[in-house]
Amino acid sequence: MKICKSSTLLPPMVYALLAVAVLSPLLRPGYVLTLDMVFAPDEDFSDYIYGMSEGWVTAAAPFLWLQQGFTHLLPGWVFQKIILCLILFLSGWGGHRMIPGNGIGSYFAGIFYAVNPFTYTRFMAGQWGVLWAYALTPFAVMAFIEFLETREGRSIPKLVILTTLVGLLQIHGLFLLLLVYLVLTVVKLYQLRRDREQALRVCKLVLMAGMAFTAINAYWIIPAWSADDTLLNHVDTADMAFFAPKTESGLGTAFDVASLHGFWREGYTYARDSIPVWWLIYGGILFLAIYGFSKGPADQQKKWIAVAISVAGVVSFILGLGASSSFGNGLFTWLWDHVMPLRAFRDSHKFIGILCLAYAYLAGLGVSALAKEIRMRKHQFQKEITPLVGVGMVCVPLIYTFPMFGFSGNLGTTDYPPQWSEVNAYLNDDEEDFSVLVLPWHRYMDFDWLPNEDKRLNNPARSFFDKPVVQGDNIEIPGVYTQSTNPVSAYIEFLLGKKDVINNFGELVAPLNAKYVLLMKEADFEAYGFLRGQKDLETALENERLILFKNRHFTARSYSVSDLVCVNGWEDVFRLSQSQDIMEHLYLFGGEAPVSSQQGAEKRAVSKKTDAKFVVDGTAQPYTVFVVPQNVNPRHWQYNGSDSLQNLGFMPAFISDEDGGNIVYQRFYSVYLPAYGVSGIAVTGLLLWYLVQRRNRLSKNACRKSNTESTATQEGG
């Protein structure tokens, strides 16, 4: 059968146009910055690539390496627009391909999967990592279904690569995908319950695929499994309550979640705000899904797929309710207490991504079945209106989430203020190795220069400024001020708690190598007026948006001291700073009473070989302090093979060597680099396996074709 080339190109074209139509107001030059979406020029992700930001469990190192390289060639906003368009395009195309036949049901599924309240709110909240996983999920699910249907080892490479790509930016998306895999496997095994041999083969192949996936993803699985501490250890029930789904429709949380609303961040404009009977549209979508389930795929042998995806949708709905409903609260709370990875879902609404998949697939089947029934009617009028009915049904998801087109004018494009660039240039002119402390101390705050209606944004200072930045990472939600695992952050918060009595702030932040303090004129910046009264800070630059203070106190990336002082905590350090220079001592927690010293600190020359290896010169002073930036793990550093002490309880320090030597982040060499090696070998092995399988398959097809032609020749003779 000859396939029309235009028919195969039409779906990708449709979804490319859909992506452009949705994002058209945001495709102008400039960045789209909203809540969690932060892009900036010349971003540096070395700390993630070298495994130094251990608090976050992420598989994104390969993607961040690609992004870092791209933004050195083209503006960061170009990369951002490509990613956003790709997310919408893949969402539509993936939803389309779930429905066989390339008919009206396929287009309904594709459009609905790309444009719905779930994707709308995640775009508004800037959660593009969630949407990346969401967009690739249909491709991975189809690959897994093919894997279970064919039960052939040659399907494993494709399946493993797609699964890896789903989890590349958001581990949440990977967990959701594995939940769908689990349901599909259970239902398939039930279908094969009378065929023990095939059921065992499914189990064997699933195990093989799991082992291949683990090997390829060793680069993040091994570090995450062996990490000292992660954010998951600090998420508690206060998070679960705050991020639980909310209801604004008046119809109850369960109805809102079922209709793909209920996002924890309230205040967005939905279609329901303009259409009084919006719930009738949802009722139509639900009817199509139920109808699609009853009809199922045309191939009776594939009915199990509809059953499995329906079950996955129901499970995702129950889990998506989280702590917001008594219906699912008990189950969710029990899982929260006993299944550690579930704590990544403090925002339980993320589970609704699976419900979107179920609606798209089942309703797509329903639309296909309805269109087929109408075409089979004998009445000519009914046949003629089939295209109109099809177009009407395809328009349903567009009406259901029409504010997504242009995002109701609530989002806009912008560049960073020129005042930021002015300060960045000033800092870059200073060739010393130093960090910049950024205030106000908030992870999220309102920036009045944003063109959005909602001005709240994850502080982009670390992404924008070229020098290492120390900035707020405190979440500040009711009942939870911070969940940061970073001791540098805790130290700054301790100092800010004493701002009314501090007059030597520069000295107290000098152990962080904070040569500059940058105050943004945003949010509650007036509360930081104490900075102007510090005896060791001076104003270096001030413009309409920023004030840059220079620390007059001695700062250094590495320095040596003569005396070790034992203290009981930062309170002792603060008290001692009133009578002695804290940069002239090494402060260790515990032990005897502190002692004074008459010798000063000496700056050490540091040569950077890689982000994980530095060479420091020698000194006769007994102790050497090596200052790491806030986003770098202060533990696991070694000097000439010796483990570190912890200055102030968190900054690497060592017994000096008169000849100098190497300071290395040992965890990179002992954990991350071997894990990268395992993943590299696994990827190479999987690729070779795929090529061998492909060659064998082509050889078999060639032999089969040759035998057929030979037989035909003999019969003709």
N, C-alpha and C positions, 0 to 999 in steps of 0.2 A: 504493500500500500504506500503510495507516494504522499508525503506530508507537505502541505503548502508551507513554504518558508515564511510567508507573511503571518500565518497563524501562530507560528512558534515565536515570532518576534513581538507580536502584539501584547502579550501579558507583561513582559519587561518594560515595554514602552509605556503602557498604562500606569504601572506603578512608579516609573521614573517621573511621569507627569504628575502623578498624585503627590509624590514627595515634594516636587517643586511648588505645586499649588498650596500645600500646607505650609511650607516654609518660606514662601515667596517674600513676605515682608522682612524676613530675617537673613536673606541671602545677600544683602548689601555688604560692602566692606565694613569690617568691625567685628567685635566679639559679641556673642550672646552670653551674658553673665546672669545667672539666676540661681539662687540658693546654693545647690551643690555643684553647679556647672561652672568650673573655673578653667579657662584657657588663658595663656599669656605668651608673649614672644620669648623665644630662647629658654624654654623651661628646662631645668636640669633634674633628671630622675635618678642620678647616680646612687643615691642612698637606697632606693628600692632595688636597683640592679645588683648592688653589692650586698644586699640583705641587711642593711643597717636599721631600717625602720620596722622592727619586729612586732610592734604593737598591732599592726594591721596585717591580717592574713590575706594575702593577695597573690594571684597567679599572673599579674599584669606585666612582669618584667620584660617579656619579649615585645609586648605592645608598646610599653613605655620607651624601650630602646628605639623602636621604629618611629614613634612620635617625636622623640628628641632629635633624631636624625632629620626628620622631615622639616621640623620647625627651624632648623639651621639653614634650610634651603629656601623655604617660602614662609610668609607670615603665618603665625599660629592660627589666625582666624580662618585661613584657607583650609587648613587641616580640619578645624572644627566643623566647617560647613560640609566638607566631604563626608565626615563621620555621621553627621546628623542626617544628611540626605541618604546615605547608605543604610542607616538604621530603618528609615521609613520605607525605602525601596525593598530591602530584604524582608521586612515584616509583611508587606503586601505580597511579594512574590512567593514567600514561604507559605503564607496562608492559602494562596491560590493553588499551589502545587499539592496541597493536602487532598484536594478534591479531584478525582480523576475526570477526564473528559474535556477539560479546558472550556467548559461551558459557563452558563450564567451562574451556576452554583459556585464555580471556582472563583469568579470575580466577586461574588458576595463575600465568600470566605476571606479573600485577600484584602478587600477594602475594609471589612469589619475588623480583621486582625490588626490592620495598620492604624485605623481611625476609630477609637473608642474611648470612653472615659478613663480607662486605665492608662493608655499611652498618653492621653492628653495631660493628665495630672503629673505623670512622671516627667514629661517634657517641661511642664511649668515649674516643677521642683528641681529641674536640672539633673535628674538622675539618669544620665545617658549611659552609664555602665549597666544599670538594670535593663534599659531598653536594648542595649547591644545583645545581652543574653536572650532577651525576649524575642528579638528579631531572628536569631539563629536557631531558636528552639524548634520550630516546625521542620527545618531541614534535618536536625538531629533525630527528632521523633520519627520522621519518615525513614531515615537510615536504619533506625533500630527496628522498626516494623519490618522492613525488608530483610534485615538480619534474622529476625525470628521466623519469617516466612520461608526464606531460602535455606536457612540453617547451613550456611557455607562459610568456611573460614575466610574466603576472599572478601567477605563483607566487613571484616573487622577493621582494616586500615581506615576506610572511609568513616565508619562509625566512631572510631577513637579520635580521629582528627576533628570531626564535627563536635563531638562532646567536649574536647579540649577547648575549641574556639568559643563554645557557649560560656565556659567558666573563666575565660581569659581576663575579663575585666571585673566580673562580680561573682564571687563564690556563691552568693545567694542563687543566681540563675542556675548554677551547676547542681545545687541541692534540689531545686525544683525539677530540673530535668531528670535527675536520678529518681525522684518520686514517681514521675511519669513512667520511667523505665521499669520500676518495680511493679507498678500496677499492670503494665503491658505484659511483663513476664509472668506474673501470677495468673492472669486471665488466659494467656497462651498455654501455660502448663495445664490449666483446667481443661482447655479444649483438647489437649493431647493426653488426658488422663488415662485413656484406654490404649495408648500407644507408648508403652514404657520406654522403648528404645529411642523414639524421637524426643520424648520428654527429657531423658538423660542427656541426649545430644544438645538440647537447648541449654541445660544447666552447664554442661561442659564448655560450650562456646561462650556463654555469658561470663563464666569464670576466666576464660582465656582473654576475652575483651577487657575485663576488669583488670587483669594483670598487665595487659599492654597499656591501658590507660594510666595505671599507677606508675609504670616505668617512665612513660613519656612526661608525666606530670610530677616526677620526683623532684624537679627543681623548686617546687613550692610545697609539696606534701611533706617532704623530709624536714625542711626548716620549720614549717608550721607545727609539726608533731613534736619537734624537739625544742621549741621556743620556751624561754624562761617565763614569759608572761604575754598574754594577748588581751585585746579588748573584751573578748568573750568572758574572761574571768571577772570583769568588772560590770557587766550588764546585769541588772537586777529587775525585780518586779515593778519598780518605779518606771523603768523604760517601757516595760510591757504595757503598763497602764497609759502612759503618755502617748505612745505611738499606736495605740489601738484604733481601729476604724471609728470614725465619727459619723453621725447622721445629721443632715441638714434639711432633708426633704419632708420630715414629719411623718414618714411612713415606716420608720424604725430602722435600726442598724442592719438587721438581717436583709431587709428589702434593698437597702442602699448598696450593701456589699454584693448581693445577687445581681443587681443591675449595673455593677462595675463602678459604682460610686463609693463613697465612704472613706476616701483618703483622709489620713489623720490631719493633714494641713488644710484647714478650712479657709473659705473666702474666695475660692475660684469661681469663675462664671461658667455655668453649665448650660446645656440646651434646656434643661428643665426650668431654668430661670426665665425662659422666654416662651416655652411651650407648656401651657397649663396641663395638657393631657399627655405629657411626655411618657408617663408610665404605660400608655397604650402602645407606644412604639416599642418599649421594652417587652410588653406582652406579645407583640408580633414576633420579635426576635426569639423569645422563649418558645412560642408556638412552633416556629420553624425548626428550632433545635429539637424539640420533642418529636415533631413530625419526622425530622431527619433520623432520629434514633429509631423510630418505629419502622421506617423504611430501610434504613441501613444502607451499606454499599450494595450496588447492583450484584456483585459477586457474593453469593451466599457464604462462600468459604472465608470471607473477610468480615463477617458480622461481628466477630470477636473484637475487631478494632473499635467499632462504635461503642461496644460495651465497655471496653477498657478505658477509652477516653472519657466516657460518661462518668465512670467510677472516679477517675482522676479529677474530673471537674467537681464532683460532689465532695471529695476529700479536700480539695483546695478551698472550696467554699467554707467548709467547717473550720479548717485551720485558719483561713483568712479572717474569720470573725474574731479570732484571738481572745483577748480579755474583754471584748466589748459586749459579749452576749453570754448569758447563762447557758445557752444551748451548747456552745463550744468551749466555754471557759475552762471547765473541768479537764477535758482532754488536753487542751493546749497548755494549761498550767502543769499538768503531770508530765507532758513531754518536755516542757521548759525545764523542769527540775531534774529530769533523768536523761535527756538527750542534749549534750552540750552544744553540738552544731546548731540546734534550733535557736539558740540565743542570738544567732546572727539575724534572726527574724523578729527582732523587737518590733519592727514594722511588719506586723503579720499580714497587712494588706498586700504585700508582695506575692503571697500565694495566689492572689486573684489573677495573676498572669496565666496560670494553668486554666482557670475558668474561662478566660478569653479564648484560649486555644480550643477548649471544648465547645464553646458557643460557635466559634468560627467553623470548626469542622462539622459539627452536627447541623447547624443552620445552613451551611453550604450544601450538605446532603439534602436537607429539606427543600431548599430552593431548586436544586436539580430535579428532585422527585416531582415537585409541583409543576415545574416547566415541562417535564416529560408527560405528565398526565394531561396537561392542557393541550399539548401537541397531539396527543392521541385521540382527542375528542373529534367526533365526526362533523360537528357543526363548524362551518367555514369561519364564522365570526370569531369563535373561540380560538381557532388556529391563528387568525390574523392579529388578535390582541396579545398573543404570546410574547412578542418582543416588548410591547409596552409594559406588560406585567413584569417581565424580567428586568427592564430598566427601573421600574418602580421599586422592585425589591432590592436592587443594588443601591438605590438612593437611600434606603432605610438607614444604614449605618452612617451615611454622610449627614443626614438630618439629625440623627441621634447625638452626634458629637460635632455639630457644625462650628462651635466656637474654636475648635482646634485649627481651623483655617485662619492663619494669621494670629492665632491665640488671642482673639478679641482685642488686639492692640495693647495687651498687657505686657508684652515683651518687645524689646527693641535691640538694635545693634549699637555698639559704642566702642570707642577706643579708650584706653586708659588716659586719665587726665594728663595734660602736658606737665603739670606740676610733679606728677610721679616720675616722669621721664627726666625732669630736671634734677630731682634728688638722686635718681639712679645714676645719672651721669656724674654727679658730684661724688658719689660713693665709689664709682669705678675709677675716678681720678686718683683716689687714694690706693696705692699699690700694695699696701700692707694686707696681711691675712687677718681678717677680723669678722665679727658677727655684728648684726644690727638687732637691737631689741625694739620690737614694734608694739606700740600701745595705741588705743585702748586695748585692754587685755580681754578680748572676746574672740571666740572662734567664729561665731556668726554675728554680724551687726549690719545696720542699715547704712548704705552709702548713697548720699543724696545725688551724686553724679550719674547714677544708673538711670537709664531711660524707662525702666520698668515701673509698673504701678506698685509692685511689691519690691522694696529696696533692699530686702534682706539678702545677704550673700556670705558664703564661706570666705573668710578673709583671704584675698588673693595675694597678699604681700610676698609670701614665700615663692609663689609662682612667678611674680613679676620682677622682683629685685634680684640682681645678679649675685649679690653677696649673701652669705648664709644669714638666715633670719630666725630670730626667736620670737614667736608670736603665740597668742592665746589658742589653746586647743580644748578649752572648757565648753562643754555642751550647753550648760545653763538651762536645763528644763526643770519644771517643778519637782522638787525632791532630789534632784541630782545636779549639783553644781558642775562637777567634772567627772569624767571617767578616764582621764588621761593616765597612761602608765609611765609618763615621762617625768623623771625626777627634776629636770631643769624647770619644767612648768610648775611643779610643786614649790620649788624654791622661789620663783618669781611671785607666785601667789602668796607665799609667806612674807616676802618683802612688801608687797602691795598692801598687805594687812597692817603694816606698820608705817604707812606713808605719812601719817600725821606726826610722827616723831623722828623720821629719817632726815638727815641733812648731808649724808655721804652716799647717796644712791649710786653714784658712779663707781665708788670703791666696791660696793656690795655686788654690783653686776660685773665687775672686772674679771672675776674668776670664770665668767662665761665668755671671755674675750669680746665683750660688748663695747666696742670702741665708740659706737654711736647709739643713741636712743631716738627713735623716730615716733613722733606723736601725730597721728592722723586726726584732722579736725572733723571727726565723725562721731556719731553716737554720743556717749557721755564724756567726750574728751575734756570738758571743763573740770571733771573730777581729778584730772592729772596736773592741775596747776602747781602742785608741789614740786614738779620738775624744775620750774624756774627758780626755786629757792635753794637748790642744791649747790653746795660749795665746790663740787668737782664736776659740774656740768656747765657747758656754755653753748649758747645758740650759734650753730654753724650756718644754718640756712633756714629761712622761713618764707613761705608763700601762702597763697589763699587756702591751700588744702593741707599742708604739712608743716610740721616744725621738726627740724633735725638738730638734736643736741649732740655735741661732741663730748666724749668722756675725757676729762683732763687727767684722769688717773692712769697709771701704767696698765697696759693690756698686752697680751701676747698669746699666740697659738700654743707655744710651749715655753715654759720658764722653769728655773731651778731655784730651790730654797734650801736653807740650812736646817731649819727646825721643824720638828713634828709636834703638833699640839693636839692633845686628846680632849675632845669636847663631848657633851651629851646630846647635842642637837644644834639646830640653827639658832635657837635662842642664845646659846652661849657664844656662837660666832658673832651674832649681832651685838651682843654686849661687849665683846672683845674689840669689835671694830671701832668702838668709841675711844680706845686707848692704844691700839696698835693697828698696823697696816695688815689687813687679812691676806694681801698678796705676798707677804713675806713669810708665810707659814703654810705648812701642809696640815690640814685639819682632818683628823680621823675621829670617827664616832666611837665612844667608849674609852675606858682606861682611866688614867690618873688625871689630876687637875691640870689645866693648861699652863704653859710656861711662856715667857716672853723671849724675844730674840732681838739682837742688835744688828743682824746682817740683813741686807736687802735681797730682793729677787733679781735674778739675771735672766735676760731674754735668751732663748735658745734658737739657733738657726735651724729651720725645718725645710726639708726638701721633699716635695710630694712626688712619689713614683706612680702610684695609682690612688684611687680613693680609699683603698684598704691597706696601703703601705706607705710609710713616711720614713725619712732618714733624719735623725736629730744629731746635732753635734755634741761632743763630750763636755763635761763640767766636773770640777772638783767638789761642788756642792753635793750633798748626799741625796737630795730628792729632786726628781724631775716631774713636773705636771704637764700633761698633754690635754689640751682643751678640745673637745669635740662639739660640733653644732648640736642644736636641740633635736633635730630629726635623726641624729645618729646614735645608735645604741652605745652607751658609755661602758658597757661591760664587754668582756671577751677581747680586750686589747692586751697585747704583750709587747714587752721591750726586751729585745735580745733573748726571747724565749721565756722571760719571767712574767708571771701574772701581775695584774695591776693592783695597787691600793686604790682607795676611793676618796679623793679629796672632797670635803664637804658632804661625803656620803654618796657622791654620784659622778665625780669627774676623775678619769684615769690618772694615776700618778705612779711613779716607779722609783726603785732604787737606781740612782744615777750610775752611769758608766763613763769613766774618764775619756774613753776612746769614742764615745757616742755609739750609735747603732740604729737598728731598725725598730720602728713601732708599727705593728701590724694588727689589723682586725682579724684575729685568729679564726673567728667563726666563719668568715668568708672562705678561708682556705680549708678548714676542716669539715664544713657542712655544705655551704652553698656551692663552692666550686665542684666538689665531687657530685653533688646533686645535679648540677648543670651537665656534668659529664655523663651521668646515668641517662638523663633525658636526651642528650645528644646521641648517645649510642642507640637508645630505644627508637628515636625518630629515624635514624639511619637504617636500623634493622627493619622497622615497619615499612619504610620506603622500598627496601630491597625485596621484602616479602611481597609487597604489592606488585612490583615489576616482574618478579618471577611468576606470580599468579597470572598476571596479564599476559606474559609471554606464553605460558602453558595454554591459557584459554584461546589465544590467537592461533596457536599451533593446532589445537584440537579443531577449531573452526575451519582452518585451512585443510586439514586432513578430511574433515567431514565433507567440505565442498568438493575436494578432489575425488573422493569416493563417489559422490553423487554424480559428478560429471562423467566419471568412468563408467558408472552403471548406465547412464543415459546413452553414452556412446555405444556400449555393447548392445543395448536394446535397439538402438537405431540401426546398428549393423545387422 
